[in-house]
Amino acid sequence: MCGAAKMTCCVAPDGSVYPCAFLQESYFYAGNVLEQPLEEIWRRAGSFNLLRSLKKEACTACPRFDLCHGGCPAVAFFLKQELDCPDPECIRQISEQE
């Protein structure tokens, strides 16, 4: 289950804040703790709110959804350039191939 922007975030050495250590790209930049409080960034950052509202519709009916909740959005983003597509490392897809 992905905790990005819900339970965790990443603060880079220069103070830049991102929703996840794997999403340290300008598109996901949320702010800088040297310029504003982390609490404010946590509540207002667009990239955080985007990840919090993410619904992987293709995954919600999956009988294994309770195990992964749609997988890692970062993996999906870097491999498919989409956040809301199923994780390419999907548990169900892997088990169906075996």
C-alpha positions in Angstrom: 0.0 0.0 0.0 1.3 3.4 -0.9 1.7 5.9 1.9 2.9 8.8 -0.2 1.3 12.1 0.9 -1.0 10.1 3.2 1.5 8.9 5.9 4.9 9.8 4.5 6.7 12.4 2.5 10.3 13.1 1.4 12.4 16.1 2.5 15.5 16.4 0.3 18.8 17.8 1.7 18.0 21.3 0.2 14.6 21.4 2.0 12.5 20.5 -1.0 9.5 18.4 -0.2 8.0 15.6 -2.4 5.2 13.1 -1.7 7.6 10.2 -2.0 11.4 9.5 -2.3 10.7 8.0 -5.7 8.8 11.0 -7.0 11.5 13.6 -6.7 10.6 15.2 -10.0 9.7 18.9 -10.6 6.1 17.8 -11.4 5.7 16.5 -7.8 7.6 19.4 -6.0 5.4 20.4 -3.1 7.4 23.2 -1.5 10.4 23.9 0.7 10.7 23.6 4.5 13.2 26.4 4.5 10.5 28.7 3.1 7.3 27.5 4.7 6.2 25.1 7.5 6.0 21.4 6.6 2.4 21.3 8.0 1.4 23.9 5.5 3.0 22.1 2.6 1.4 18.8 3.8 -2.1 20.3 3.8 -1.9 22.5 0.6 0.5 21.0 -1.9 -1.2 20.1 -5.2 1.0 17.0 -5.7 0.0 15.7 -2.3 -3.7 16.3 -2.9 -3.4 14.6 -6.3 -1.9 11.4 -4.7 -4.5 11.5 -1.9 -7.4 11.6 -4.3 -5.9 9.0 -6.6 -8.4 6.2 -7.4 -7.2 3.3 -9.5 -10.6 2.3 -10.9 -9.2 -0.7 -12.7 -8.0 -2.1 -9.4 -11.0 -1.5 -7.1 -12.9 -4.6 -8.2 -9.8 -6.8 -7.8 -10.1 -9.6 -5.2 -6.5 -8.8 -4.1 -7.1 -5.0 -3.7 -6.9 -5.3 0.1 -3.2 -6.5 -0.3 -1.9 -3.6 -2.4 -4.5 -0.9 -2.9 -3.4 -0.4 -6.5 0.3 -0.7 -5.9 3.0 1.9 -6.3 2.0 5.1 -8.3 5.7 5.9 -8.8 6.3 2.7 -10.6 3.2 3.3 -12.8 4.3 6.9 -13.4 7.9 6.1 -14.5 6.9 3.1 -16.6 3.6 4.3 -18.1 3.7 8.1 -17.5 0.3 7.8 -15.6 -0.4 7.7 -11.9 -3.8 6.0 -12.1 -2.9 3.0 -14.2 -2.5 -0.4 -12.5 0.9 -1.1 -11.1 3.0 -3.0 -13.7 4.1 -5.2 -10.9 0.5 -6.1 -10.1 0.0 -9.0 -7.7 -3.0 -10.3 -9.6 -1.3 -10.2 -13.0 1.7 -12.0 -11.7 -0.3 -14.7 -10.0 -2.4 -15.2 -13.2 0.7 -15.7 -15.3 1.9 -18.6 -13.0 
